[in-house]
Amino acid sequence: MPEQPPSQGHGRKPALQHVPAILTGSAALIAALTTVYVNVRGNKDEPAQQPSTPAAAAAPTATPPAPTAIAPEHVQLSLDRIAVEHDGSPGTTDWRFTVEADGEPLFAFQQDELDDQGGRNVARPADAAGALRLAGKPVHIVIKGWRGSWFKGGSAPDATGEGMLMPSGNIHPLRVQAEKSEAGAFVFYFSAADSDTPR
């Protein structure tokens, strides 16, 4: 009588135990490598998260604008000094000057004994000033000068010069000279201060 195969009953071992041990080790290695790859790769596929900030920091507070300087409406234009390069004659020379603003007379003054000798070539006029209105635009300043102690009405000036008084009240030194500088050449230095006196 042929021999019967062993019974498949309770003595049967699980099928997993028949898998070679090398395959089980390979599966563990693959799982470990997958974990390392995920950790190294990081969250590159995830959108970058913005750092959480308080609502006040997210909306910057508006900085108030710096106060702007208000240009004066009326100024007192004063002639501080005259630098004499050539007084126009041997020895000292008397001069009379007029100052105009936008074609209108502003003030006139007499300056006697102007001298171009070193150490004596700076004159400081007295009461050479006038008030004017700026109206937010530059003012054209014209200076005319005549040699001599008396005003030659209607005659052409012996020396002239011009410049601009800016709305801020700034004015650069103005050069006033004759057609030939030896006949008279000067540099006028002005200053402008706020004035409540309308022109």
PALO-463637 format. One record per residue: x, y, z of N, C-alpha, C in turn. Coordinates in steps of 0.02 Angstrom, whole numbers, plus 50000, padded with zeros to 5 digits. Layout:
XYZXYZXYZ/...
end
This chain:
500434994150000500005000050000500445006150000/500335011149954500775017149949500755021150013/501335024750025501405028850085501025035350076/500635037250128500235043350125500665049450142/500555055250108500935061350125500745063650194/501185067250225501035069550293500415073950293/500085073850349499455077650356499575085150352/499105088950318499155096250311498785099750366/498695096650423498285099350476498645104450518/498615103750582498855108750629499605109350629/499975104550603500705105050605500995108950548/500575112350503500835116050445501125122750466/501735124550441502065130850457501815136450411/501825142850433501605148450389502055148950327/501745151150272502115151550209502685156650211/502615161850253503135166950257503795164150281/503755158950321504375156150346504765152450293/504435150850236504785147550180505165152450137/505045159350145505405164350104506125164650129/506585164550085507285164550107507435170750149/507885170050193508055175450239508345181450203/508665180450145508965186050108508445190950082/507845188150063507325192450038507045196850094/506985193950152506745197850209507235203450225/507875202150223508375207350236508365212750183/508245210850119508215215850064507625220550074/507065217750095506475222050107506605227150162/506955224950214507105229650269507585235150245/508075233250202508545238150176508195243350133/507725241050090507365245650046506955250550088/506635247950140506235252350183506665257550217/507265255550239507715260250271507945265750223/508135263650161508365268550110507805273350092/507195270850088506635275250072506545280650126/506615278650188506555283450243507105288750240/507725286650226508275291350220508155296250162/507915293850105507785298050046507265303350062/506735301150096506205305950112506465311250159/506875309250208507135314150255507615319050222/508035316550176508515320950142508155325550093/507665322850059507305326650008506905332350040/506665331250100506305336550136505615337650106/505365343550117504685345250093504715349850033/505115347849983505195352149924504555352849885/504135347849887503515348249848502985352449884/503085353749949502595357649985502725365049975/502215369149969502315376349961502665379150023/503105384050009503465387150063502985390850109/503075389750173502645392950221502935399550243/502525404650244502755411150266502785411150342/503295414050369503325414350442502745418350469/502465415750521501895419050550502125425350587/501805430850570501975437150602501335440250629/501405444250679500805447650704500495452050651/499845453050655499495457050605499775464050601/499995466750657500265473550656500905473950617/501325468550621501955468650584501835467750510/501305464050491501185462750420500995469150384/500665473650416500475480050384500895485550414/501415487950377501855493150405501465499550418/501645502750472501315509050488501555514550443/501115518850422501305524350376501695529550414/502275531450385502695536650416502455543450394/502315547850439502075554550418502615558150380/502435561750326502935565250286503285570650327/503915571650310504305576850346504015583650329/503975587950377503705594750362504155598450313/503845601450264504215605250214504265612550234/504835615450217504945622450235504475626850193/504165631450226503705635950192504095642050167/504075643250102504435648850074504105655350097/504515660350114504225666750136503865670150079/503335673850096502965677550045503265684450035/503455687650089503785694250085504475693750116/504965696750084505645696650110505935703750109/506425704650152506805710850153507485709150121/507605711750061508235710550026508725715950046/509285713850075509785718550100510455717350066/510795722750050511475722350024511955722550082/512295716850094512745716250152513425719450140/513705718150081514375720950067514505720949992/514995725049973515215725449903515965724049902/516165719149863516875717849852517085721749789/517565726149797517775730549743518385727549707/518295725849644518855723349604519195729149568/518795733549539519055739749507518565745249524/518815750749555518345756049572518215760749513/518605760249459518445763949398518845770249387/519295772049433519705778049424520305777649470/520825781749457521395781949503521155784549571/521415781749625521185783649691520505780549706/520115784049747519445781549763518925784449715/518355781149713517825783349666517145782949700/516745788149690516065788149715515605784749664/515145780649689514665777249645513965777849673/513475777849628512775777549648512475771449613/512095767449650511805761249623511055761249634/510705758049587509995756649594509895749049590/509395746549625509235739449624508505738849604/508375734649553507695733549528507495726249538/506845725149549506565718449556506015717649505/506125712949458505645711849403505465718349367/505965722549356505875728649318505615734549358/505485733649423505235739049465505785741349513/505835747949526506345750349573506235747349642/506775745149674506735742349741507075746949791/507695748849778508025754049819508625756649781/508875762349804509465765549775509895768049833/510555768649821510995771049875511625773949844/511925778149883512565781349864513125777949904/513665776149870514245773249904514865777249883/515105781149929515675785549914516335782049929/516845784449893517545782549905517655774949903/517375771849851517535764749841518265764149820/518595759149847519325758449837519485751249821/519885750149768520075743349750520745741149778/521035745149823521665743349854521555737749906/522005732849908521945727349954521885729750026/521435726650064521305728650132520795734250138/520635737550082520135742950084519595741850031/519605735850002519165734649944518505731249961/518295731650024517635729150044517245734850075/516655736150047516225741550073515585738450102/515345741350156514725738950188514215744650186/513775744550137513285750050130512815750450190/512605756350206512105757450259511425758850228/510915755550255510225756650232510135755050159/510465749850134510365747650065509935741450067/509275742450069508805736750075508125738850049/507725733750033507045734950011506625728750020/505965729650031505505724150041505155722449976/505055716049964504705713949903504335707449915/503865706049870503445700049874503715694849825/503795688649849504065683349806503515679949765/502935678749793502365675649758502545668749730/503005665149763503155658349744503535657549679/503845662749654504235662149591504875666249597/505385664649557506005668549560505885675849540/506285680249568506245687349553506895689449519/506835692849462507405695049424507675701549455/508295701249478508615706949510509115710149461/509065716649452509515720349408509825726049447/510495726749440510865732149474511175736549421/511095743149431511405747949385511825752849427/512405754749399512845759149435513105764849392/513185770749423513455776549388514045779349429/514585780849395515145784049430514975791349444/515215793749501515085800749520514615801049579/514585806849609514195807649670513485809849656/513295810549593512615812649578512325807949526/511665807149530511305802449486511185805649418/511415802249366511335804849298510675802249271/510125805749285509475803449263509425802649188/509185796749167509085795449096509705793149060/510285793649090510895791449055511005784049066/511365781049019511515773849024511975772649083/511875767249119512305765849176513015764249154/513495765549198514195763849183514345756549198/513955753449242514055746349258513375743249273/513295736949254512665733449266512815726249288/512315723249318512345716149337511655713649352/511555707149350510905704249362510955697249391/510415694949422510375688249451509665686749471/509575681049506508905678849525508855677949600/508315680649628508135679349697507635673649695/507805667849726507395661949721506805662249770/506275658249758505695658449803505875656749875/506415652949885506625651149953506955657049989/507115662449951507465668149980508215668049968/508465662749934509175662349920509355666549859/509945669549861510195673449805510955672949804/511235671449745511955670849738512275677849733/512915678449749513255684849738513185687049665/513075693549655512965696249588513565700449566/513795699149506514355703049479514085709049442/514355714849457514155721149426514785724349397/514785725549331515385728449302515235732349239/515715736449221515665740349160515865735949101/515765738649041515955734848981516685732948984/517115737349007517805735849022517875735749098/518105730249125518115729449198518525734849232/519035737549197519445742749228519035748949244/518465749849209518045755649221517565754649279/517585748749309517155747349367516955740049368/517125736549422516945729449429516855728049504/516275725149520516095723949590515735717249597/515725714549657515305708749674514865710649732/514205710149722513715712049773513485705749810/513485706149877513265700649919512625702749956/512085699149941511435700549969511235695350021/510745697150062510405692250105509665694150105/509245689050115508515690150115508235687150179/507845691050215507525688750277506775689650271/506405685350307505675685850307505455692750328/504945695150294504675701750311503925701550305/503575704650352502855705150349502625711350313/503105715250290502935721550257502835720250183/502225720950157502125719850085502465725350045/502605723449983502945728249940502485733849922/
end
